[in-house]
Amino acid sequence: MSWENAVNIDDLRRLAKQRLPRVAWDYLERGAEDDLTLQSNRRRLDRLQFLPRTLVDVSKRTLQHRLFGKTYDAPFGIGPTGVAGLYCFEADLELARAASAANIPFTLSTASFIAMERVVKEVSGEQWFQLYMSKDRDAAECLVRRAEQAGFGALVITTDVPVGGNREYNRRNGFEIPFRLNSRNIIDGICHPRWLSEVFLRTLLSTGVPRFQNVDSNVGGRIIAQDLSAFRARRDALDWSDIAWLRTIWPRPLMVKGILTAEDALLAIEHGVDAIVVSNHGGRQLDGAIAAIDALPTIATAVAGRVPVLFDSGIRRGMDVVKALAMGADFVLLGRATLYGATVGGAAGVKHAIEILKAETDRVMALIGCASAAELDQRFIVKESSV
Ligand SMILES: Cc1cc2nc3c(=O)[nH]c(=O)nc-3n(C[C@H](O)[C@H](O)[C@H](O)COP(=O)(O)O)c2cc1C
């Protein structure tokens, strides 16, 4: 099957798996340790059942959705995914182009091979920058200023990575940054000639060995970091005072990504954030963490509309988008779903993934008798005790 004929995200997933060598596929698809949280993200979304209303006029239904004063054409956007250049040539630009064409926001990861300035310059539309920061405020401030000058519309600070998740497959596969070739990876690459020529060799020929482009921090002429080390350094020492500090230097919407408890959501608001992202990093960090969808309702109730609540982790169908919105999210972010599209077809593949999700979301809204995402709430979902 060619990706143009993919009818759902799972079709794109299977095609992406065929395209990629093992090392890249595992990095995209797997979680951490035993993949318990990765699996429960899906299982717990699947367990939710709809209570559809009937004979509701949904002929004027819309997917348009407002966030931070902007209107998007879907209640979801693209979340940050680092190392995306492993899946398709200049993947972040392709993801950003597709998001822009679809009028949804795109989030660039700190761990990107594309300089943040290029993304804003070459692609129009709403873009957010995701920050990995350490306790080194000089380095962080430099990046934040870069993001502000470049024109990013919001900053997303990811807080669920005090240390890296235990991704044993990376060790088994010899996945390292900066990349080093070993015999296994070379054989695997040769067995995936399309990826080898269209992604790996093309990247090598155009920019050399891929390098993180958003970690150089030139502070007063002193280069603080040229790899992720300064951003990993003492990341485990971050605390809420760092969020309060970020708030003083970042003038646009500030989001904290990686919230799983009501207590932390309230602390985030207390420290001045404009939105929180309920997320367990797609199961890639703490294995055994609560499924993100299970954490969502309590958090949404505690936040009580004071700031928007965004949600990610496990979204593969429009149905999942609707469930997340009904359980209290104001907006949804995509991770792997759009990466599958990028892997198989660049921006056109991402566009296809977005269109699939939009069509599914629209159909589910009609079938449950709800004309707009803003009207979704828990009345549309069967209470757990009755399942
Ligand atoms: C390959 C990959 C790379 C990721 N890199 C980042 C990152 O650099 N920063 C970040 O905050 N989250 C990162 N994430 C997590 C996503 O932003 C998001 O939380 C997660 O993918 C959502 O789960 P889903 O893929 O099941 O939708 C990454 C996820 C994947 C799959």
PDBQT file of the ligand as one rigid body, heavy atoms in Angstrom, charges set to zero:
ROOT
HETATM    1  C1  LIG A 401      10.281  10.434  18.778  1.00  0.00    +0.000 C 
HETATM    2  C2  LIG A 401       9.761  11.323  19.871  1.00  0.00    +0.000 A 
HETATM    3  C3  LIG A 401      10.530  12.379  20.308  1.00  0.00    +0.000 A 
HETATM    4  C4  LIG A 401      10.057  13.224  21.317  1.00  0.00    +0.000 A 
HETATM    5  N1  LIG A 401      10.792  14.305  21.694  1.00  0.00    +0.000 NA
HETATM    6  C5  LIG A 401      10.286  15.182  22.588  1.00  0.00    +0.000 A 
HETATM    7  C6  LIG A 401      10.983  16.377  22.889  1.00  0.00    +0.000 A 
HETATM    8  O1  LIG A 401      12.044  16.653  22.339  1.00  0.00    +0.000 OA
HETATM    9  N2  LIG A 401      10.436  17.213  23.809  1.00  0.00    +0.000 N 
HETATM   10  C7  LIG A 401       9.244  16.942  24.426  1.00  0.00    +0.000 A 
HETATM   11  O2  LIG A 401       8.786  17.736  25.247  1.00  0.00    +0.000 OA
HETATM   12  N3  LIG A 401       8.555  15.827  24.131  1.00  0.00    +0.000 NA
HETATM   13  C8  LIG A 401       9.041  14.953  23.231  1.00  0.00    +0.000 A 
HETATM   14  N4  LIG A 401       8.320  13.836  22.903  1.00  0.00    +0.000 N 
HETATM   15  C9  LIG A 401       7.016  13.607  23.546  1.00  0.00    +0.000 C 
HETATM   16  C10 LIG A 401       5.888  14.247  22.734  1.00  0.00    +0.000 C 
HETATM   17  O3  LIG A 401       5.945  15.650  22.765  1.00  0.00    +0.000 OA
HETATM   18  C11 LIG A 401       4.528  13.836  23.269  1.00  0.00    +0.000 C 
HETATM   19  O4  LIG A 401       4.461  14.124  24.632  1.00  0.00    +0.000 OA
HETATM   20  C12 LIG A 401       4.225  12.365  23.049  1.00  0.00    +0.000 C 
HETATM   21  O5  LIG A 401       4.737  11.911  21.813  1.00  0.00    +0.000 OA
HETATM   22  C13 LIG A 401       2.727  12.149  23.069  1.00  0.00    +0.000 C 
HETATM   23  O6  LIG A 401       2.423  10.793  22.966  1.00  0.00    +0.000 OA
HETATM   24  P1  LIG A 401       1.941  10.105  21.588  1.00  0.00    +0.000 P 
HETATM   25  O7  LIG A 401       3.152  10.031  20.725  1.00  0.00    +0.000 OA
HETATM   26  O8  LIG A 401       1.474   8.783  22.057  1.00  0.00    +0.000 OA
HETATM   27  O9  LIG A 401       0.867  10.966  21.007  1.00  0.00    +0.000 OA
HETATM   28  C14 LIG A 401       8.791  12.978  21.903  1.00  0.00    +0.000 A 
HETATM   29  C15 LIG A 401       8.012  11.911  21.438  1.00  0.00    +0.000 A 
HETATM   30  C16 LIG A 401       8.481  11.089  20.434  1.00  0.00    +0.000 A 
HETATM   31  C17 LIG A 401       7.599   9.974  19.948  1.00  0.00    +0.000 C 
ENDROOT
TORSDOF 0
